[in-house]
Amino acid sequence: MQIQVVQPGQTLHQISVTYGVSVEEIAEANELPPNIELVVGQALVIPIVGSYYWVRDGDTLNSIAAKYGITVQTLADANHISPTGSVSPGKRLYIPPKPRRFAEINAYIEPRGDSVSPALLNAAREAAPHLTYLAPFSFRIRRDGTLAPPPLGSLPVLAKENGAVLMMVMTNLEGGQFSAELGSVILNDQQVQNRLLDTIIRTAGKLGFRDIHFDLEHLRPEDREAYNRFLRKAANRIHEEGLLISTALAPKTSATQAGAWYTAHDYRTHGEIVDFVVIMTYEWGYSGGPPMPVSPIGPVRNVLEYALTEMPAKKIMMGQNLYGYDWTLPFVPSGAYAKALSPQMAIAVARDHQVHISYDEKAQAPHFRYRDEDGKEHQVWFEDARSIQAKFDLLKELGLRGISYWKLGLSFPQNWLLIEENFRVTKK
């Protein structure tokens, strides 16, 4: 799979000639009309096996092979050249695909209202072949230990047809917000816990859920050990039923990191108790904060490298956003919230306002600015094929279990193609 960044004046036809792939195939892979005007800086995926590299001044076979993580001999054999020879600038070299490793892929899906909308169901249908887990968000825990379930519609059937494990997401959401008070009730009242675990196991059996996933957030710092005790108790019950148990963790960089979102999440203890964790490595740039990348690669790496000091890599799933944000400038704290938008929508906004897309190499994230019809300036940070490939490379470098997406329903077709290019998705 080739990632092609659109240059000034390029068209789909010109790109198709360059790679020997039809306009229709490129358009279908990127879910674009074949005659659409491309945006300068837009990242396209070209559906070929392997990729091509055009030699630049100063390149050697050694430097090119190192760039792609292959041997000089492999590169030379693929291009029928001598491994000790030189290469001229402008020469096109074929880069053979590397072996794919197994990885687990999860995606949360958040139905709204009383049913699963057709659009959301279609998003789940598109993603399901690429998923190990499908996670309807969420079963809200009530104060008496019963559950308020999300609408499921045909999601359980769709998951089963595609060999995806249904993940039963349990939250302490109350009134649309994570509640520390509700969390404290759950974690300290034994009667509530017993009723809750009975309800979870009964519901999981009835609906076909095979992983029980606790996403308890904004907990009181003093409830850290209570959360650990609850997880030990829950794991015993859940494992007795032959089910998996997992948790969602805030993105920490030290065991002593303080704050309502962090203190009660004990990485080491979760790593000892549960089968795996999802670390929420996103929302550095968020709707209520200043414009910045949602999941910049440096901070993501820092969190994951800390996590590896507390638990084995085989238990860690890296969190990843399937969205970006559009901020109105100037940013005003406590002002209007940024608007969430899909990668496809971000490109459409850039096209509509005739602006180029830039790429921050340090953050590994695309971005652009534009001025709207009312004269207001906007800043957009989002994800594209380059940024998601950077995360996949990090996942492989650190040997992690897999990746977990928040959330389905925002169009990002390149992501699913790159999953298949990089990984053999584990099906259970």
C-alpha positions in Angstrom: 0.0 0.0 0.0 1.4 3.4 -1.0 0.6 6.6 0.7 0.7 9.4 -1.8 0.6 13.1 -0.7 -1.1 15.2 -3.4 1.2 17.8 -5.0 0.1 21.1 -6.7 -1.6 20.4 -10.0 -1.9 16.6 -9.5 -5.1 14.8 -10.5 -6.3 11.3 -9.9 -5.6 10.5 -13.6 -1.9 11.6 -13.2 -1.5 9.6 -10.0 -3.1 6.5 -11.7 -0.6 6.7 -14.5 2.3 7.0 -12.1 1.3 3.8 -10.2 -0.3 1.8 -13.0 -3.6 1.7 -11.0 -6.9 2.8 -12.4 -8.6 6.0 -11.4 -11.6 4.0 -10.3 -9.5 1.8 -8.0 -7.8 4.8 -6.3 -11.2 6.6 -6.0 -12.8 3.5 -4.5 -10.0 2.9 -2.0 -10.3 6.5 -0.8 -14.1 6.8 -1.1 -13.9 9.7 -3.5 -15.8 10.5 -6.7 -13.4 9.7 -9.7 -13.6 13.3 -11.1 -13.1 15.1 -7.8 -10.7 18.0 -7.4 -7.9 16.9 -5.1 -6.6 19.0 -2.2 -2.9 19.8 -2.1 -1.4 18.0 0.9 -4.2 15.4 1.0 -3.0 11.9 1.7 -4.3 9.1 -0.5 -3.7 5.4 -0.3 -2.8 3.7 -3.5 -4.0 0.0 -3.5 -0.9 -1.8 -4.6 1.1 -4.6 -3.0 4.2 -3.0 -1.4 5.2 0.6 -2.4 7.5 2.6 -4.5 10.3 5.0 -3.6 11.9 7.6 -5.8 15.6 8.0 -5.1 16.7 11.5 -3.8 20.1 13.2 -3.8 22.3 11.6 -1.1 20.3 8.4 -0.9 22.1 5.0 -0.9 20.7 1.5 -1.0 21.8 1.3 2.7 19.9 4.4 3.7 16.8 3.5 1.7 16.8 -0.1 3.1 17.1 1.3 6.7 14.3 3.7 6.1 11.9 0.9 5.3 13.3 -1.6 7.8 14.5 -4.2 5.2 17.9 -5.5 4.3 19.9 -4.2 1.4 19.8 -7.6 -0.2 16.0 -7.7 -0.1 15.8 -4.3 -1.7 18.3 -5.2 -4.3 16.6 -8.5 -5.2 13.2 -6.8 -5.5 14.6 -4.4 -8.0 17.0 -6.7 -9.8 20.1 -4.6 -9.0 23.4 -5.2 -7.3 23.4 -4.7 -3.5 26.8 -3.0 -3.8 25.8 -0.7 -6.7 24.7 3.0 -6.6 21.3 4.4 -7.4 20.7 7.6 -9.4 18.3 10.4 -8.2 14.9 10.0 -9.7 15.1 6.2 -10.1 12.0 4.4 -8.9 12.6 1.5 -6.5 10.0 -1.1 -5.5 9.7 -1.7 -1.8 8.3 -5.2 -1.1 5.7 -5.6 1.7 7.0 -6.7 5.1 5.4 -9.7 6.9 2.3 -8.8 8.8 2.1 -9.5 12.5 -1.0 -10.4 14.4 -2.8 -7.6 16.3 -6.0 -7.2 18.1 -8.3 -4.4 17.0 -11.1 -2.9 19.0 -13.6 -0.2 18.1 -16.2 1.5 20.4 -19.5 2.4 18.9 -21.9 4.8 20.5 -25.6 4.5 19.5 -27.7 7.5 20.4 -31.3 7.5 21.5 -33.4 4.4 21.4 -31.9 2.6 18.4 -28.8 2.1 16.3 -29.1 4.4 13.3 -28.7 3.0 9.8 -25.6 5.1 9.3 -24.0 3.8 12.4 -24.9 0.2 11.5 -23.2 0.7 8.1 -20.1 2.0 9.8 -20.0 -1.1 12.0 -20.6 -3.3 9.0 -17.6 -1.7 7.2 -15.3 -2.0 10.2 -16.3 -5.5 11.6 -14.2 -7.6 9.2 -11.2 -5.7 10.6 -12.1 -6.0 14.3 -11.3 -8.4 17.1 -13.7 -6.6 19.4 -16.8 -4.5 18.9 -17.7 -2.4 21.9 -21.2 -0.8 22.2 -20.9 2.2 24.5 -22.2 1.8 27.1 -23.9 -0.1 29.9 -24.4 2.6 32.5 -24.2 1.3 36.1 -27.0 2.5 38.3 -26.6 3.2 42.0 -28.5 0.0 42.9 -26.1 -2.2 40.9 -28.5 -2.7 37.9 -27.7 -1.6 34.4 -29.1 0.8 31.8 -28.1 -0.8 28.5 -27.4 1.0 25.2 -29.5 0.2 22.1 -27.9 -2.8 20.4 -30.1 -3.5 17.4 -28.4 -6.0 15.1 -24.9 -5.3 16.4 -24.6 -8.7 18.2 -25.6 -10.5 14.9 -23.2 -8.4 12.9 -20.3 -9.1 15.4 -21.0 -12.8 15.3 -21.1 -12.9 11.5 -17.7 -11.2 11.3 -16.0 -13.2 14.1 -15.7 -10.1 16.4 -16.0 -10.5 20.2 -18.7 -8.3 21.7 -17.2 -6.1 24.4 -19.6 -5.2 27.2 -18.5 -1.6 28.2 -19.5 -0.7 31.8 -19.4 3.0 32.8 -20.1 5.2 35.8 -21.9 7.7 33.5 -24.7 9.6 35.2 -26.5 12.5 33.6 -24.1 12.3 30.6 -21.0 12.8 32.8 -18.6 10.4 34.6 -19.6 10.6 38.2 -17.1 10.2 41.0 -19.9 9.8 43.5 -21.5 7.0 41.6 -18.0 5.4 41.2 -17.5 5.5 44.9 -20.8 3.7 45.5 -19.9 1.0 43.0 -16.4 0.5 44.5 -17.3 0.5 48.2 -20.8 -1.0 48.6 -20.5 -4.8 48.6 -24.2 -5.3 48.1 -24.2 -3.1 45.0 -21.1 -4.9 43.7 -22.7 -8.3 44.2 -25.9 -7.3 42.4 -23.8 -5.6 39.6 -21.7 -8.7 39.0 -24.7 -11.0 39.0 -26.4 -8.6 36.5 -23.3 -8.4 34.3 -22.8 -12.1 34.1 -26.5 -12.8 33.4 -26.7 -10.1 30.7 -23.4 -11.2 29.0 -24.7 -14.7 28.8 -28.1 -13.6 27.4 -26.7 -11.2 24.8 -23.4 -13.0 23.8 -20.8 -10.6 25.3 -17.4 -12.3 25.9 -15.3 -9.4 27.3 -16.4 -7.3 30.3 -14.8 -3.9 30.0 -14.8 -1.5 32.9 -14.4 2.2 31.9 -14.7 3.9 35.2 -13.4 7.4 35.0 -13.1 10.6 37.1 -12.9 8.6 40.3 -12.0 9.9 43.7 -8.3 9.6 44.3 -9.0 7.9 47.6 -10.9 5.2 45.7 -7.8 3.9 44.0 -7.4 0.8 46.3 -11.2 0.3 46.3 -11.0 0.1 42.5 -8.2 -2.5 42.7 -10.1 -4.6 45.2 -13.3 -4.4 43.0 -11.3 -5.6 39.9 -9.9 -8.6 41.8 -13.4 -9.6 42.9 -14.8 -9.0 39.4 -12.0 -10.9 37.7 -12.6 -13.9 39.8 -16.3 -14.0 38.9 -15.8 -13.2 35.3 -13.0 -15.7 34.7 -15.1 -18.4 36.4 -17.6 -17.9 33.6 -14.9 -18.2 30.9 -15.1 -14.5 30.0 -12.4 -11.9 29.5 -12.1 -8.8 31.6 -10.5 -5.5 30.5 -10.3 -1.9 31.6 -9.9 1.6 30.1 -7.1 3.7 31.5 -6.3 7.4 31.4 -3.1 8.4 29.7 -0.5 8.6 32.5 3.3 9.0 32.4 4.0 8.2 36.0 2.6 6.2 38.9 2.3 9.4 40.9 0.5 11.4 38.3 -2.3 13.2 40.2 -5.7 14.4 39.2 -9.3 13.2 39.1 -8.8 11.4 35.8 -5.5 9.7 36.8 -4.9 8.9 40.5 -7.4 6.0 40.8 -6.1 4.3 37.7 -3.3 2.0 39.0 -1.5 0.7 35.9 0.6 -2.0 37.6 -2.4 -3.5 39.5 -4.7 -3.4 36.4 -1.9 -5.1 34.4 -1.7 -7.9 37.0 -5.5 -8.4 37.3 -7.2 -7.9 33.9 -6.6 -9.7 30.6 -5.8 -6.4 28.8 -6.2 -2.6 29.0 -7.1 0.1 26.6 -5.0 3.2 27.2 -6.9 6.3 26.0 -4.0 8.0 24.2 -6.0 10.8 22.6 -7.7 14.1 23.5 -4.6 16.2 24.0 -6.4 18.4 21.6 -10.0 18.3 22.8 -13.2 20.2 22.1 -13.0 22.5 25.1 -9.2 23.2 24.9 -6.9 25.1 22.6 -6.2 23.9 19.0 -3.6 21.2 18.9 -3.2 17.6 17.6 -5.7 15.1 19.2 -3.0 12.4 19.5 0.5 13.8 18.9 2.9 10.9 18.5 5.4 12.2 21.1 3.0 12.3 24.1 1.4 9.0 22.9 4.8 7.4 23.0 5.6 8.8 26.4 2.4 7.3 27.9 3.0 3.9 26.2 6.6 3.7 27.3 5.6 4.4 30.9 2.9 1.7 30.6 5.5 -0.8 29.6 7.3 -0.3 32.9 4.1 -1.4 34.7 2.7 -4.2 32.6 3.7 -6.4 29.7 3.2 -5.2 26.1 0.9 -8.1 25.3 -1.7 -6.5 27.7 -1.7 -3.0 26.1 -4.0 -1.7 23.5 -3.2 1.8 22.3 -6.1 4.1 22.0 -6.7 6.0 18.8 -9.1 8.7 17.7 -11.1 8.4 14.4 -11.8 12.1 14.3 -10.4 15.6 14.4 -11.5 19.0 15.6 -12.3 22.3 14.0 -11.6 25.3 16.3 -12.9 28.8 15.8 -10.2 31.4 16.4 -9.2 33.1 18.5 -9.6 30.3 21.1 -11.4 31.5 24.2 -11.3 29.4 27.4 -14.9 28.5 28.4 -16.0 29.7 25.0 -17.6 27.8 22.1 -16.5 24.2 21.8 -14.6 22.9 18.8 -16.6 20.9 16.3 -15.6 17.2 15.8 -15.2 16.1 12.2 -14.1 13.0 10.4 -10.9 12.8 8.3 -13.1 12.7 5.1 -15.0 15.8 6.3 -11.8 17.6 7.1 -10.5 17.1 3.6 -13.9 18.3 2.2 -13.7 21.5 4.3 -10.1 22.2 3.0 -11.4 21.6 -0.6 -14.5 23.9 -0.1 -12.3 26.7 1.2 -9.5 26.1 -1.3 -6.7 25.8 1.3 -3.7 23.4 1.4 -3.3 20.7 4.0 0.0 20.9 6.0 1.7 18.1 8.0 3.4 18.5 11.4 6.3 16.1 11.3 7.0 16.3 15.0 3.4 15.6 16.0 2.8 13.4 13.0 -0.6 15.1 12.3 -2.2 17.0 9.4 -3.7 20.4 9.9 -4.9 23.6 8.1 -6.4 27.0 8.6 -9.3 28.5 6.7 -11.6 31.5 6.9 -15.4 30.9 6.9 -18.2 32.7 5.2 -18.5 35.1 8.2 -14.8 36.0 8.0 -13.9 33.9 11.1 -10.6 32.1 11.1 -10.5 28.3 11.9 -7.8 25.8 12.8 -8.3 22.1 12.0 -6.3 19.2 13.3 -7.3 15.7 12.1 -6.0 12.3 11.2 -4.9 10.9 7.8 -3.1 7.9 6.3 0.3 9.3 7.4 -0.6 9.9 11.0 -2.3 6.5 11.4 0.7 4.7 9.8 2.9 6.5 12.3 0.8 5.0 15.1 0.9 1.5 13.5 4.7 1.8 13.3 4.8 2.7 17.0 2.5 -0.2 17.9 4.9 -2.6 16.1 8.0 -1.0 17.5 6.7 -1.4 21.1 5.3 -4.9 20.5 1.8 -3.9 21.8 -1.3 -6.2 21.8 -3.2 -3.9 19.4 -5.2 -0.7 18.9 -8.6 0.5 20.1 -10.6 3.2 18.2 -12.9 5.8 19.6 -15.3 5.7 17.8 -17.1 4.3 14.8 -19.4 6.5 12.6 -16.8 9.0 11.4 -15.5 8.1 7.9 -11.8 7.2 7.6 -11.6 4.6 4.8 -7.8 4.7 4.6 -7.5 3.5 8.2 -9.2 0.1 7.5 -7.0 -0.5 4.4 -3.9 0.3 6.3 -4.9 -2.1 9.1 -5.0 -4.9 6.5 -1.7 -3.8 5.1 0.1 -3.8 8.5 -1.6 -6.5 10.5 -3.3 -9.9 10.5 -6.3 -9.1 12.6 -6.8 -11.6 15.4 -10.2 -13.3 15.4 -11.3 -15.2 18.5 
